Amino acid sequence: MSAIVTRESLQAMLSNENTNYVKMVVGRALVAIFNNQTESEKSENDTEERNGIGFSGADARSGTLTAKSFLKNKTLADWQLEKWIAPQKNGFARLTKYAKQLDEIAQAKKK
C-alpha cells in the first residue's frame, strides 16, 4: 500500500501560495489528529498517553486549541497558521512530523 501522505507531499501542500488553501490543509490535518486524541485529552488540552496517536506532548495544548478553533471558525488566524508551517531545524514545517499519522488516517478513509 503506497503512502497517500508523506512528509514531502505535506510540505508541498504547505508551501502553496494560496494562504486560504494552506489554512484549510492545516486546519483539517489538526482536526484529524485531534480526533485521535482520547476524550480526556481533548477536554484537558493535553496528552496523557504516549502511544504515537494524537498530538505529541509538546504540541498537545496548541494543537488541541487550534483544532477546536478551526472547528468553530472554519479557518485559522495567521498566527495559528504560522506556528504549524514555520520551518523547524530540519527545514520542514512542524505539521510534517505528523505525516505518518495523517497517512494512516487517509488510508483508513480510503477503505
N, CA and C atoms as a LAMMPS dump frame, in Angstrom:
ITEM: TIMESTEP
0
ITEM: NUMBER OF ATOMS
333
ITEM: BOX BOUNDS ff ff ff
-5.0000000000000000e+02 5.0000000000000000e+02
-5.0000000000000000e+02 5.0000000000000000e+02
-5.0000000000000000e+02 5.0000000000000000e+02
ITEM: ATOMS id mol type element x y z
1 1 1 N 0.855 -1.173 0
2 1 2 C 0 0 0
3 1 3 C 0.9 1.234 0
4 2 1 N 0.756 2.035 -1.015
5 2 2 C 1.604 3.226 -1.11
6 2 3 C 1.044 4.356 -0.256
7 3 1 N 1.952 5.203 0.182
8 3 2 C 1.578 6.317 1.059
9 3 3 C 0.74 7.343 0.296
10 4 1 N -0.247 7.854 0.99
11 4 2 C -1.058 8.952 0.463
12 4 3 C -0.454 10.269 0.937
13 5 1 N -0.068 10.305 2.204
14 5 2 C 0.536 11.495 2.799
15 5 3 C 1.958 11.154 3.22
16 6 1 N 2.909 11.917 2.713
17 6 2 C 4.303 11.796 3.138
18 6 3 C 4.741 13.145 3.683
19 7 1 N 5.87 13.156 4.355
20 7 2 C 6.383 14.423 4.864
21 7 3 C 6.597 15.395 3.701
22 8 1 N 7.106 14.879 2.586
23 8 2 C 7.387 15.719 1.431
24 8 3 C 6.105 16.222 0.761
25 9 1 N 5.104 15.347 0.639
26 9 2 C 3.853 15.782 -0.004
27 9 3 C 3.119 16.795 0.87
28 10 1 N 3.178 16.588 2.187
29 10 2 C 2.55 17.537 3.107
30 10 3 C 3.276 18.877 3.054
31 11 1 N 4.604 18.843 3.013
32 11 2 C 5.383 20.081 2.923
33 11 3 C 5.038 20.83 1.638
34 12 1 N 4.857 20.101 0.554
35 12 2 C 4.497 20.731 -0.723
36 12 3 C 3.148 21.439 -0.613
37 13 1 N 2.183 20.799 0.051
38 13 2 C 0.866 21.435 0.23
39 13 3 C 0.993 22.698 1.081
40 14 1 N 1.849 22.654 2.088
41 14 2 C 2.023 23.793 2.989
42 14 3 C 2.791 24.938 2.33
43 15 1 N 3.458 24.648 1.227
44 15 2 C 4.227 25.661 0.501
45 15 3 C 3.402 26.364 -0.574
46 16 1 N 2.15 25.992 -0.706
47 16 2 C 1.264 26.59 -1.696
48 16 3 C 1.143 28.089 -1.43
49 17 1 N 1.062 28.88 -2.475
50 17 2 C 0.972 30.337 -2.333
51 17 3 C -0.41 30.809 -1.875
52 18 1 N -1.42 29.978 -2.013
53 18 2 C -2.784 30.34 -1.62
54 18 3 C -2.939 30.119 -0.11
55 19 1 N -2.917 31.192 0.651
56 19 2 C -2.977 31.119 2.113
57 19 3 C -4.248 30.438 2.605
58 20 1 N -5.375 30.696 1.944
59 20 2 C -6.629 30.067 2.362
60 20 3 C -6.57 28.559 2.185
61 21 1 N -5.937 28.1 1.113
62 21 2 C -5.752 26.665 0.882
63 21 3 C -4.893 26.07 1.991
64 22 1 N -3.805 26.738 2.33
65 22 2 C -2.89 26.24 3.368
66 22 3 C -3.608 26.215 4.723
67 23 1 N -4.393 27.242 5.02
68 23 2 C -5.162 27.245 6.273
69 23 3 C -6.104 26.048 6.333
70 24 1 N -6.721 25.713 5.205
71 24 2 C -7.639 24.579 5.157
72 24 3 C -6.873 23.268 5.352
73 25 1 N -5.723 23.129 4.722
74 25 2 C -4.906 21.917 4.88
75 25 3 C -4.492 21.746 6.336
76 26 1 N -3.963 22.801 6.926
77 26 2 C -3.504 22.734 8.32
78 26 3 C -4.682 22.47 9.25
79 27 1 N -5.771 23.2 9.07
80 27 2 C -6.938 23.02 9.926
81 27 3 C -7.495 21.61 9.866
82 28 1 N -7.649 21.084 8.672
83 28 2 C -8.19 19.726 8.525
84 28 3 C -7.232 18.691 9.093
85 29 1 N -5.941 18.901 8.912
86 29 2 C -4.948 17.968 9.459
87 29 3 C -4.982 17.99 10.982
88 30 1 N -5.048 19.179 11.559
89 30 2 C -5.094 19.283 13.023
90 30 3 C -6.364 18.648 13.589
91 31 1 N -7.469 18.802 12.899
92 31 2 C -8.722 18.183 13.35
93 31 3 C -8.596 16.654 13.269
94 32 1 N -7.982 16.148 12.218
95 32 2 C -7.804 14.697 12.089
96 32 3 C -6.946 14.153 13.236
97 33 1 N -5.879 14.867 13.572
98 33 2 C -5.017 14.458 14.686
99 33 3 C -5.78 14.597 15.999
100 34 1 N -6.489 15.711 16.156
101 34 2 C -7.315 15.959 17.342
102 34 3 C -8.308 14.817 17.562
103 35 1 N -8.904 14.334 16.492
104 35 2 C -9.878 13.245 16.601
105 35 3 C -9.242 11.953 17.089
106 36 1 N -7.92 11.834 16.988
107 36 2 C -7.208 10.658 17.503
108 36 3 C -6.9 10.772 18.994
109 37 1 N -7.08 11.969 19.553
110 37 2 C -6.852 12.152 20.984
111 37 3 C -7.974 11.44 21.757
112 38 1 N -7.699 11.038 22.986
113 38 2 C -8.754 10.478 23.826
114 38 3 C -9.695 11.612 24.238
115 39 1 N -10.875 11.278 24.694
116 39 2 C -11.825 12.303 25.134
117 39 3 C -11.239 13.138 26.265
118 40 1 N -10.519 12.493 27.163
119 40 2 C -9.888 13.205 28.268
120 40 3 C -8.828 14.177 27.752
121 41 1 N -8.032 13.735 26.795
122 41 2 C -7.001 14.607 26.225
123 41 3 C -7.632 15.8 25.516
124 42 1 N -8.741 15.567 24.83
125 42 2 C -9.443 16.652 24.14
126 42 3 C -9.937 17.699 25.134
127 43 1 N -10.506 17.238 26.234
128 43 2 C -11.071 18.196 27.191
129 43 3 C -9.995 18.881 28.031
130 44 1 N -8.881 18.191 28.264
131 44 2 C -7.799 18.752 29.085
132 44 3 C -6.77 19.524 28.251
133 45 1 N -6.885 19.453 26.915
134 45 2 C -5.91 20.084 26.015
135 45 3 C -4.494 19.592 26.324
136 46 1 N -4.366 18.301 26.54
137 46 2 C -3.093 17.726 26.964
138 46 3 C -2.964 16.325 26.375
139 47 1 N -1.767 15.763 26.484
140 47 2 C -1.529 14.389 26.083
141 47 3 C -1.26 13.575 27.326
142 48 1 N -2.01 12.508 27.495
143 48 2 C -1.842 11.653 28.664
144 48 3 C -1.157 10.346 28.316
145 49 1 N -1.422 9.843 27.119
146 49 2 C -0.87 8.566 26.707
147 49 3 C 0.217 8.787 25.662
148 50 1 N 1.341 8.133 25.834
149 50 2 C 2.438 8.202 24.867
150 50 3 C 2.311 7.011 23.929
151 51 1 N 1.348 7.115 22.997
152 51 2 C 1.031 5.987 22.129
153 51 3 C 1.257 6.272 20.646
154 52 1 N 1.836 7.426 20.33
155 52 2 C 2.082 7.764 18.934
156 52 3 C 0.83 8.166 18.178
157 53 1 N -0.262 8.358 18.905
158 53 2 C -1.528 8.75 18.284
159 53 3 C -1.948 10.083 18.891
160 54 1 N -2.426 10.979 18.053
161 54 2 C -2.79 12.309 18.533
162 54 3 C -1.56 13.198 18.576
163 55 1 N -1.637 14.26 19.333
164 55 2 C -0.55 15.228 19.409
165 55 3 C 0.546 14.763 20.357
166 56 1 N 1.763 15.182 20.071
167 56 2 C 2.867 14.923 20.992
168 56 3 C 2.676 15.82 22.216
169 57 1 N 3.37 15.52 23.279
170 57 2 C 3.264 16.325 24.49
171 57 3 C 3.573 17.788 24.241
172 58 1 N 4.576 18.051 23.402
173 58 2 C 4.978 19.429 23.118
174 58 3 C 3.915 20.204 22.341
175 59 1 N 3.105 19.502 21.557
176 59 2 C 2.111 20.154 20.704
177 59 3 C 0.676 19.996 21.203
178 60 1 N 0.492 19.265 22.29
179 60 2 C -0.87 18.913 22.72
180 60 3 C -1.753 20.123 22.964
181 61 1 N -1.276 21.056 23.747
182 61 2 C -2.107 22.216 24.092
183 61 3 C -2.414 23.066 22.858
184 62 1 N -1.383 23.474 22.137
185 62 2 C -1.619 24.347 20.979
186 62 3 C -2.355 23.609 19.869
187 63 1 N -2.041 22.339 19.667
188 63 2 C -2.72 21.574 18.619
189 63 3 C -4.198 21.398 18.912
190 64 1 N -4.507 21.051 20.149
191 64 2 C -5.898 20.863 20.544
192 64 3 C -6.682 22.169 20.454
193 65 1 N -6.115 23.235 20.985
194 65 2 C -6.809 24.527 20.948
195 65 3 C -6.977 25.038 19.516
196 66 1 N -5.965 24.836 18.68
197 66 2 C -6.063 25.28 17.292
198 66 3 C -7.09 24.451 16.528
199 67 1 N -7.128 23.142 16.779
200 67 2 C -8.131 22.29 16.128
201 67 3 C -9.538 22.71 16.549
202 68 1 N -9.729 22.974 17.83
203 68 2 C -11.039 23.43 18.319
204 68 3 C -11.425 24.765 17.675
205 69 1 N -10.458 25.653 17.542
206 69 2 C -10.697 26.949 16.909
207 69 3 C -11.107 26.756 15.45
208 70 1 N -10.428 25.858 14.748
209 70 2 C -10.761 25.598 13.346
210 70 3 C -12.162 25.01 13.223
211 71 1 N -12.508 24.091 14.106
212 71 2 C -13.851 23.51 14.073
213 71 3 C -14.925 24.577 14.278
214 72 1 N -14.647 25.528 15.134
215 72 2 C -15.616 26.588 15.44
216 72 3 C -15.682 27.643 14.339
217 73 1 N -14.51 28.074 13.844
218 73 2 C -14.439 29.214 12.929
219 73 3 C -14.261 28.853 11.462
220 74 1 N -13.951 27.591 11.173
221 74 2 C -13.725 27.107 9.799
222 74 3 C -12.534 27.769 9.113
223 75 1 N -11.674 28.403 9.9
224 75 2 C -10.437 28.99 9.381
225 75 3 C -9.466 29.13 10.543
226 76 1 N -8.251 29.542 10.238
227 76 2 C -7.229 29.777 11.26
228 76 3 C -6.771 31.219 11.192
229 77 1 N -6.393 31.765 12.324
230 77 2 C -5.758 33.083 12.345
231 77 3 C -4.348 32.919 11.782
232 78 1 N -3.8 34.005 11.267
233 78 2 C -2.453 33.936 10.677
234 78 3 C -1.419 33.415 11.67
235 79 1 N -1.497 33.826 12.937
236 79 2 C -0.513 33.384 13.923
237 79 3 C -0.658 31.89 14.219
238 80 1 N -1.887 31.375 14.139
239 80 2 C -2.085 29.939 14.334
240 80 3 C -1.456 29.168 13.184
241 81 1 N -1.678 29.653 11.977
242 81 2 C -1.102 29.016 10.797
243 81 3 C 0.416 29.027 10.864
244 82 1 N 0.976 30.159 11.223
245 82 2 C 2.436 30.31 11.256
246 82 3 C 3.097 29.271 12.158
247 83 1 N 2.498 28.997 13.287
248 83 2 C 3.073 28.01 14.219
249 83 3 C 3.268 26.65 13.546
250 84 1 N 2.347 26.253 12.722
251 84 2 C 2.372 24.922 12.134
252 84 3 C 3.124 24.834 10.82
253 85 1 N 3.344 25.974 10.147
254 85 2 C 4.053 25.922 8.864
255 85 3 C 5.473 26.464 8.929
256 86 1 N 5.84 27.099 10.033
257 86 2 C 7.196 27.651 10.156
258 86 3 C 8.217 26.519 10.071
259 87 1 N 9.302 26.725 9.326
260 87 2 C 10.336 25.687 9.222
261 87 3 C 10.991 25.414 10.579
262 88 1 N 11.174 24.146 10.867
263 88 2 C 11.867 23.713 12.085
264 88 3 C 13.347 23.522 11.753
265 89 1 N 14.127 23.044 12.674
266 89 2 C 15.562 22.851 12.449
267 89 3 C 15.842 21.935 11.263
268 90 1 N 14.946 20.982 11.012
269 90 2 C 15.142 20.055 9.901
270 90 3 C 14.699 20.63 8.554
271 91 1 N 14.181 21.868 8.564
272 91 2 C 13.751 22.52 7.336
273 91 3 C 12.303 22.263 6.975
274 92 1 N 11.662 21.339 7.667
275 92 2 C 10.266 21.02 7.401
276 92 3 C 9.359 21.719 8.403
277 93 1 N 8.114 21.936 8.003
278 93 2 C 7.111 22.552 8.885
279 93 3 C 6.812 21.621 10.06
280 94 1 N 6.422 22.22 11.181
281 94 2 C 6.077 21.451 12.386
282 94 3 C 5.022 20.378 12.077
283 95 1 N 4.025 20.71 11.275
284 95 2 C 2.943 19.777 10.984
285 95 3 C 3.441 18.497 10.318
286 96 1 N 4.549 18.559 9.6
287 96 2 C 5.008 17.382 8.862
288 96 3 C 5.438 16.234 9.763
289 97 1 N 5.698 16.505 11.041
290 97 2 C 6.063 15.39 11.923
291 97 3 C 4.881 14.456 12.156
292 98 1 N 3.698 14.867 11.755
293 98 2 C 2.502 14.046 11.878
294 98 3 C 2.122 13.367 10.557
295 99 1 N 3.014 13.391 9.575
296 99 2 C 2.713 12.838 8.247
297 99 3 C 2.324 11.359 8.318
298 100 1 N 3.036 10.571 9.108
299 100 2 C 2.733 9.138 9.205
300 100 3 C 1.322 8.932 9.759
301 101 1 N 0.997 9.652 10.806
302 101 2 C -0.33 9.535 11.408
303 101 3 C -1.414 10.001 10.427
304 102 1 N -1.144 11.087 9.709
305 102 2 C -2.104 11.582 8.727
306 102 3 C -2.259 10.596 7.571
307 103 1 N -1.176 9.928 7.205
308 103 2 C -1.263 8.91 6.163
309 103 3 C -2.129 7.744 6.635
310 104 1 N -1.952 7.33 7.875
311 104 2 C -2.779 6.233 8.414
312 104 3 C -4.259 6.621 8.419
313 105 1 N -4.549 7.854 8.737
314 105 2 C -5.935 8.34 8.72
315 105 3 C -6.476 8.326 7.298
316 106 1 N -5.656 8.802 6.349
317 106 2 C -6.065 8.829 4.943
318 106 3 C -6.255 7.407 4.391
319 107 1 N -5.382 6.487 4.765
320 107 2 C -5.501 5.098 4.312
321 107 3 C -6.792 4.478 4.838
322 108 1 N -7.125 4.773 6.1
323 108 2 C -8.35 4.225 6.696
324 108 3 C -9.589 4.767 5.995
325 109 1 N -9.549 6.039 5.582
326 109 2 C -10.694 6.631 4.89
327 109 3 C -10.842 6.048 3.49
328 110 1 N -9.731 5.62 2.912
329 110 2 C -9.711 5.087 1.556
330 110 3 C -10.422 3.729 1.476
331 111 1 N -10.432 3.005 2.57
332 111 2 C -11.022 1.644 2.59
333 111 3 C -12.523 1.661 2.522
